[in-house]
Amino acid sequence: MIDEILVETEQHMTTALQAMQRDLSGIRTGRATTSLLDGIRIEYYGTATPLNQVATVSAPEARLLLVKPYESSVIGDIEKAIRADPALGLNPSNDGELIRLPIPELTGERRIALTKVARHRAEEGRVAVRHARRDGLDLMDEAKKEGEVSEDESRAGHDRMQTLTDDRSEERRVGKECRSR
């Protein structure tokens, strides 16, 4: 019973960390990468659709992204969605067939703003890991209360849950150190 709870909690923590990494990869740095636009969704026939399903995104140069929609009728919606994303801070240029996204040099002010966004997203990831831990501990306490596990098993499960949480936190720190080098 405890093992099942730990496996489920570990899956939730892994999912939370992957979501945080995806969010952090969408923050603009000084280089053009197609992953910058992964979080962009546009209204396409009444449905919020990811940009990569309605257009081709490419990075022909280090400071330029090109977005070529499959249908020219959605070019205005794509431009509006890119402009509306505050984390990107990009100014798209539309020529009727293609959207050009020049990636400007990062100013000191923009670096500070991006640091705040990154810290906020990292904190959301930490909160998600803590929520997963709390939910797992609640399940263990409930199993103990219903008599499915003994008090010793529950205490050992709590210790293993904390070890799992610490390991996940350490993974995140190691990743942070690798990226800062």
Secondary structure, DSSP 8 states (H G I E B T S, - for coil): -HHHHHHHHHHHHHHHHHHHHHHHHTS--SS--GGGGTT-EEEETTEEEEGGGTEEEEEEETTEEEEEESSGGGHHHHHHHHHH-TTT----EE-SS-EEEE-----HHHHHHHHHHHHHHHHHHHHHHHHHHHHHHHHHHHHHHTTSS-HHHHHHHHHHHHHHHHHHHHHHHHHHHHHH-
